[in-house]
Amino acid sequence: MDTPPDQLSTFLSGEVGRAVWPLEEQRRSLLADVRDATPEELAWQPAPGMNTIGMLLVHLALTEAYLGQIGFEGRPQADTRAAIGLAEDADGMPMPEGGRPPRALEGEPLGFFAALLERAREGTLRATRELSAADLYREVTWEWPGAGRRTFNLRWLLSHLLQHEAHVHGQVNLLRHLYRERGRVPGAVDAPGSERGPQPARASRSDRGRDRARGSGSRGAHRRSHKAARRRRA
C-alpha cells in the first residue's frame, strides 16, 4: 500500500514518513482485531504463568515509549511514566512460573489499553516528524538490561518496533482464539470476575483426544513465542 500524501506531508523527510507509515498500518490492524474484546477477555489468562491480552497491549506501549525516548529522542534514560503514565514493569513481564497478571490491569476496558498505545505512538510521531533522512542512520549506543551494550540506528529501530508489534499481534490473535475455545483448553482458568467457568470437553474419546492435541499445541506455541520475546525484550 502506498503511503498517503497527507501522511508524508507531516514529516520533514518523506523517507522517514514512509518508514513510519507501516507502524501506523500495523496499529490499525491490531486495534481492528481487538475492537470487540471485553474486559474479561483482556484479563483472561490461559494458565498460570502465561500472559494476557491486556499485558501484551501494555507491553507494546511500554516498549515503544521506552525505545522511542532512548532512540528517537536521544535521551540517556527512559521515563515511561512520564510518557504514558506507567512504570516500566507495569506489564508484569517476564512473568514468573505460575504467576498471575498484575492486579492493576484487571477489569480495565479496551479503551484503557488503546489510550496507552496512542500516547506511546504520539511520542513516536512527534519525534520522527522532525528527523531528516540522514537521521535514520544515526547510531545510538545503549546498555540493554541483561543483554549488554548494543549499537543500532534509527532505521533499525523503526523496523524493530514494527516486527515486535507484528509478533505481539499474532500472540493476541492466538489468545483470542484460545479464549473462544477456553472450555476445551486443558488447564485454562477464568478471568477475574468472569461469570463463565471452563466448560467441559465433549464426552467422546475421539473429541477429547483432538481437543487435547489442539490445546497443547497452541499453548506450547504461545510459551515458545514468549520465551523468545523475553530473551530479546526491548
PyMOL commands that set and color helices and strands:
alter all, ss='L'
color gray80, all
select helices_A, chain A and resi 5-8+14-33+39-43+53-70+80-84+103-105+110-128+134-137+154-180+182-184+205-231
alter helices_A, ss='H'
color red, helices_A
select strands_A, chain A and resi 139-144+148-153
alter strands_A, ss='S'
color yellow, strands_A
deselect
rebuild
show_as cartoon
